[in-house]
Structure formats: structure tokens, C-alpha cells
Amino acid sequence: MPFDIINTPKAPQAIGTYSQAVKANNTVYLSGQIPLVPETMALQTGDMAAQIHQVFTNLQAVAQAAGGNLADIVKLNIFLTDLNHFAEVNKIMAEYFQQPYPARAVVGVAALPKDAAVEMDAILVLPQ
């Protein structure tokens, strides 16, 4: 099956051996995004809310580069180093998504790349 590699300068460049996203037919698999600021490749400064917003901004940039947007996400995975931020993630997620919400998992993890506090990856399906 042919696939396309998605890459945009509006999201952080890969910090490992992966692509920002891979498109197979009308399904796009977005790699994990941490709160890196694309222009500096440094972690977003500020509180947890600022970091969560940066991750959604990064996901949106990759989704747009693939021809979609956050509304096309069917599955969202969220990784937190502190599950005490669960309610904050829910609150901020409601600013980016409307019902019906995508399927989702929130997982507590011991550590993330670059000592980030949050990471998200997603699967989106583009309209045909």
C-alpha cells in the first residue's frame, strides 16, 4: 500500500527516527507531540496549560499539513507524567474539540522525551 510522509515546519521537527505523520489512503497517523515550540525546538515555558495548548497547536499543524484538522481525529492518546493534570487536560481539550469527541486514552507515564510533562499522538481520518 502506498503511503505519504507528512512534514511541516509549523510543527517541531522529529527528534528521533520517525516522521511527523504518515498518511495511508485517507487515514493519517500523527506521531507523538510534546510541547516543543517549532521555531526554537525548546519546550514551551509556563504552566501546564501553556504546555497542553502547545501540544494541540503542534498536532493541529501536522493535521493541516496532511489536509485535515483536529476535528478529523478519531483516536487521541494522551501521556502525562502527573495524572493530577487529568482535569486540566479535559478542560483544555474542550476548547479544541466538540461532540462527538474522538476516542481517547490518558496514560500516566514515568517520563517523556526532553522531560516533557505531556505528549499526545493521534489517528485522523480525512473526509473522502
N, C-alpha and C positions, 0 to 999 in steps of 0.2 A: 504494500500500500504506500503510495507517495505521501510525503508529508512536507510541511514548510516550517522553517525555523523563523520565529518571530523575534525581532530585536528592535529596540528603540532607545535613543539617547535620553528620552524623557523619563526613563526608569534606571535604577542602578545597574551598571554592567555586572555580569556574572563574576563572582569572586571564587569560582571553582570550575570544575569540569561539567558545566551544564549550560543550557540555553535559557533565555528569559521565558520562552514558551515554545511549544511545539503544536502545530496545527495539523490534524489528521482529518480529512474531509471537513465537516463543519464543527468538529469538536476541538477545543483548544485547551491544552494542559499548561497552566501557568505555574512556573517554579516558585518556590518559597521566596517571599519578600520580607526583609527585615526593614526597620526604619532608617535606611540609608538615604541621604539626600543625594540625588543623582549628580548634581554639579560638583560636589565635593567628595563624594563617596565616604563621608563621615556620618556617624549616627546622628539622627535628629536630637538636638538638645531640648531640654524642657521636660515637662511632666509626662506621665504615661499617656494622657490624652493626645498630646502632640505626637508621640511616637505611633500611636494607633492610627491617627489621621495620616501620617506619612506612609504607613504601610498601605492603607486604602488608596492613597494617591498613586503609589507605585503600581499597585495592582491595576488601577484604572488606566494608567499609561500603557501598560502591556496589553490590556484588553482592547484598548483603542487601536493600538498598532496591529492587532490581529483582526480588526474590523468589527469589534463589538464594544461592549461596555459592561459595567458591573451588573446591570440588570440581566445580562445573559449568563451569569454564573449559576450553575445548577448544584455545585458542591463546593463548600468553603471549609478549609481546615485551618484552625487557629491554634497556635502553640504559645503557651505562656510560661514564663519561669516562675510566676507567682499567681496562683489561681484566685487570689484576693482581688485581682483586676477583672474577674469574670463579669461583674455587673457593669463596669465601665465599658468593656467591650460591647456588651449588649446595647447600652445607651448610644454609643457612637455608631455601631453598626446600623441602628435605626435611622441615622442621618443619611446613609448611603443606599439602603435597600427598603423596598416596600413589599407588602404582602402580594403574592405568596413569596415567602422567603426561601432562599436556597437551602438544601440540606446542609448540615453543618456538624462539625465536631470541634470541641475545645479540649485540648490536651495539656496537662501540666507536665513540663519537662525540666530537667535539671539545668540545662544550659543550651544556649543558641549561639550561632556564629557571631563573632565580634562582640560577645557578651550582651547581645540584644535582649530585651525583655519580652519581645513579641515577634512572631513570624506567622505569615499566612501564605497558603497556596490555594489554588482553585482550579476547577474544571468549568469551562463555559461552553455553551452550545450556541453557535451563530445561527440566526434565522436563515432559512433557505429561500 
